[in-house]
Amino acid sequence: MSARDYVGAPVSDRLNLEEIIQGLAGDLKALRAGDISVGDAQARAMLAKQIFNGVRIYLNGISILSGAAKEAKRELS
């Protein structure tokens, strides 16, 4: 597996994964406190599942594309 490029920004930052995970943790706390219903919690969990499915597809695509990429040749002037 190739090394990750953290020069620009980690993938987790670009996709706001920390915010999504914190939101899910907040939903769990709200559910336990009785602030949201079980149905609301389930709907939010299903949305999160779809977001993470998209993240998985994104990461697989990046992996496939980077694996198939050819190194660019530099011409010396």
Secondary structure by P-SEA (a helix, b strand, c coil): cccccccccccccccaaaaaaaaaaaaaaaaaaccccaaaaaaaaaaaaaaaaaaaaaaaaaaaaaaaccbbbbbcc
